[in-house]
Amino acid sequence: GALRVIQDPGAVQVAAGDAVALRCRVEVAESGAVLRMEWVRDGGLGVLCVTRLRFVTPFSLSPCPAGGPGVQLAWDPPRATLSLPQVRGNDSGRYLCRVTLEI
């Protein structure tokens, strides 16, 4: 296939107040591809972070306002990292890195 997405860690347990980094590796057949990346949390909370990016163009930390204060996204091809600086009890759940190859 033209697109493959791998998330790690598969599961992580942290205490309130800790920082956590969730990673997503994206493999595409075309190096100049344009991607739409969304980080989604279960429980009906919707999209935490969404961006369009070029597969070959890195960017350092960028804020994700929908994710809450301090939530940031970094892209260093082929890896994206969603950083949550201070985990709260209501942050628990499953987080999904959803990537769409734009045509």
Residue frames relative to the residue before (quaternion, step in Angstrom):
aa qw qx qy qz dx dy dz
G 1.0000 0.0000 0.0000 0.0000 0.00 0.00 0.00
A 0.5859 -0.6097 0.4249 0.3232 3.54 -1.28 0.36
L 0.7958 0.2031 -0.0876 0.5637 3.60 1.17 -0.42
R 0.0438 0.7696 -0.6353 0.0463 3.55 -1.01 0.91
V 0.1014 -0.7955 0.5973 0.0117 3.58 -0.93 1.00
I 0.0411 -0.7909 0.6102 -0.0225 3.56 -0.87 1.04
Q 0.1747 -0.7920 0.5792 0.0820 3.58 -0.81 1.02
D 0.1012 0.7635 -0.6373 0.0272 3.53 -1.19 0.63
P 0.5353 -0.1872 -0.8237 0.0007 1.55 -2.08 1.27
G 0.6076 -0.5658 0.4135 0.3738 3.55 -1.22 0.48
A 0.7751 -0.0373 0.0408 0.6294 3.56 1.09 -0.75
V 0.0103 -0.7879 0.6156 -0.0153 3.53 -1.07 0.74
Q 0.1502 -0.7751 0.6092 0.0746 3.53 -1.06 0.80
V 0.0490 0.7968 -0.5973 0.0776 3.57 -0.71 1.09
A 0.4592 -0.6660 0.5168 0.2803 3.53 -1.28 0.42
A 0.6490 -0.4994 0.3964 0.4150 3.56 -1.24 0.45
G 0.7631 0.3363 -0.2730 0.4796 3.55 -0.95 0.95
D 0.5858 0.5756 -0.3668 0.4370 3.59 1.25 -0.37
A 0.4030 -0.6516 0.5762 0.2846 3.54 -1.34 0.29
V 0.0631 -0.7885 0.6107 0.0365 3.56 -1.15 0.59
A 0.1589 -0.7607 0.6236 0.0855 3.56 -1.17 0.72
L 0.1349 -0.7743 0.6166 0.0458 3.55 -0.81 1.08
R 0.1691 -0.8237 0.5387 0.0527 3.55 -0.78 1.04
C 0.1075 -0.7623 0.6379 0.0214 3.48 -1.25 0.70
R 0.1474 -0.7796 0.6046 0.0707 3.59 -0.78 1.04
V 0.1344 -0.7993 0.5850 0.0283 3.55 -0.84 1.06
E 0.0593 -0.7804 0.6223 0.0129 3.55 -0.82 1.03
V 0.0097 0.7994 -0.5992 0.0429 3.56 -0.79 1.07
A 0.5636 -0.6186 0.4344 0.3332 3.55 -1.18 0.57
E 0.7512 0.3322 -0.1847 0.5396 3.61 1.07 -0.74
S 0.4038 -0.7405 0.4802 0.2408 3.58 -0.70 1.02
G 0.7120 0.4411 -0.2675 0.4765 3.66 1.10 -0.50
A 0.3177 0.7935 -0.4730 0.2135 3.58 1.25 0.26
V 0.2960 -0.7018 0.6172 0.1972 3.53 -1.28 0.58
L 0.1257 -0.8155 0.5647 0.0139 3.57 -0.78 1.10
R 0.2166 -0.6950 0.6600 0.1858 3.52 -1.28 0.47
M 0.0742 -0.8089 0.5833 -0.0004 3.56 -0.65 1.15
E 0.0243 -0.7814 0.6232 -0.0206 3.53 -0.92 1.02
W 0.1737 -0.7226 0.6556 0.1337 3.55 -1.11 0.73
V 0.0710 -0.8152 0.5734 -0.0393 3.53 -0.60 1.24
R 0.1893 -0.7683 0.6014 0.1107 3.56 -1.07 0.76
D 0.4882 -0.6719 0.4715 0.2966 3.56 -0.97 0.85
G 0.6302 0.5444 -0.3916 0.3913 3.54 -1.27 0.02
G 0.6028 -0.6144 0.3460 0.3735 3.57 1.19 0.45
L 0.4788 0.6916 -0.4308 0.3270 3.60 1.22 0.27
G 0.4462 -0.7489 0.4110 0.2667 3.56 1.28 -0.04
V 0.7864 -0.3427 0.2667 0.4393 3.50 -1.34 -0.47
L 0.2923 -0.7605 0.5609 0.1469 3.58 -0.83 1.07
C 0.7974 -0.0070 0.0779 0.5984 3.52 1.01 -0.85
V 0.0441 0.7889 -0.6115 0.0410 3.58 -0.96 0.85
T 0.1141 0.7881 -0.5970 0.0973 3.56 -1.01 0.84
R 0.3134 -0.6678 0.6293 0.2444 3.52 -1.35 0.35
L 0.0536 0.8091 -0.5827 0.0540 3.56 -0.94 0.83
R 0.4171 -0.6456 0.5719 0.2866 3.50 -1.31 0.43
F 0.5729 -0.6400 0.3880 0.3340 3.54 -0.89 0.97
V 0.7692 0.3910 -0.2078 0.4608 3.62 0.92 -0.80
T 0.6619 0.5191 -0.3046 0.4469 3.63 1.23 -0.14
P 0.2321 -0.7970 0.5410 0.1348 3.62 -0.33 1.19
F 0.0117 -0.7579 0.6470 0.0825 3.55 -1.32 0.25
S 0.4558 -0.6731 0.5058 0.2887 3.52 -1.11 0.69
L 0.8267 -0.2814 0.1509 0.4632 3.55 -1.28 -0.10
S 0.0319 -0.7694 0.6370 -0.0357 3.51 -0.95 1.04
P 0.4696 -0.6998 0.4494 0.2963 3.62 -0.80 0.90
C 0.1865 -0.7359 0.6417 0.1094 3.54 -1.27 0.63
P 0.2531 -0.8287 0.4756 0.1516 3.61 0.20 1.24
A 0.6409 0.5374 -0.3381 0.4315 3.60 1.00 -0.76
G 0.6535 0.5449 -0.3058 0.4273 3.59 1.17 -0.53
G 0.6094 -0.5367 0.3604 0.4591 3.57 1.25 -0.21
P 0.7195 -0.4575 0.3012 0.4270 3.56 -1.28 0.24
G 0.8452 0.2115 -0.1624 0.4631 3.55 -0.92 0.95
V 0.5074 0.6355 -0.4430 0.3773 3.63 1.20 -0.19
Q 0.0043 -0.8223 0.5650 -0.0673 3.56 -0.78 1.09
L 0.2310 -0.7498 0.6064 0.1293 3.52 -1.29 0.54
A 0.0695 -0.7681 0.6355 0.0367 3.57 -1.05 0.84
W 0.1373 -0.7817 0.6051 0.0622 3.57 -1.13 0.71
D 0.0908 0.7498 -0.6454 0.1140 3.55 -0.68 1.19
P 0.3447 -0.8043 0.4300 0.2224 3.57 0.25 1.31
P 0.6081 -0.2331 -0.7587 -0.0146 1.50 -1.77 1.80
R 0.5760 0.6204 -0.3629 0.3894 3.64 1.20 0.37
A 0.1469 -0.7382 0.6525 0.0876 3.51 -1.15 0.84
T 0.1119 -0.7856 0.6060 0.0562 3.56 -1.11 0.72
L 0.1700 -0.7507 0.6328 0.0843 3.54 -0.83 1.06
S 0.1195 -0.8163 0.5644 0.0279 3.59 -0.62 1.15
L 0.0986 -0.7510 0.6517 0.0398 3.53 -0.93 1.01
P 0.3186 -0.8247 0.4357 0.1689 3.59 -0.25 1.24
Q 0.8051 0.0571 -0.0185 0.5901 3.61 1.01 -0.69
V 0.2361 -0.8051 0.5333 0.1076 3.52 -0.14 1.32
R 0.1676 -0.7560 0.6261 0.0918 3.54 -1.08 0.87
G 0.6956 -0.4853 0.3310 0.4136 3.54 -1.23 0.34
N 0.7122 0.4468 -0.2702 0.4692 3.59 1.00 -0.75
D 0.5188 0.6210 -0.4226 0.4081 3.61 1.25 0.25
S 0.4749 0.6861 -0.4495 0.3189 3.60 1.22 -0.15
G 0.4372 0.6748 -0.5182 0.2915 3.55 -1.14 0.64
R 0.5711 -0.5586 0.4657 0.3808 3.52 -1.34 -0.22
Y 0.1723 -0.7740 0.6061 0.0620 3.52 -0.96 0.97
L 0.1173 -0.8069 0.5787 0.0180 3.56 -0.87 1.00
C 0.2581 -0.7158 0.6317 0.1484 3.53 -1.02 0.92
R 0.0483 -0.8098 0.5843 -0.0211 3.56 -0.47 1.23
V 0.0484 -0.8157 0.5756 -0.0305 3.58 -0.62 1.15
T 0.1029 -0.7744 0.6236 0.0276 3.54 -0.98 0.98
L 0.3289 -0.7171 0.5822 0.1967 3.54 -0.94 0.92
E 0.2539 -0.7839 0.5484 0.1425 3.59 -0.54 1.16
I 0.2188 -0.7729 0.5873 0.0993 3.52 -1.06 0.86
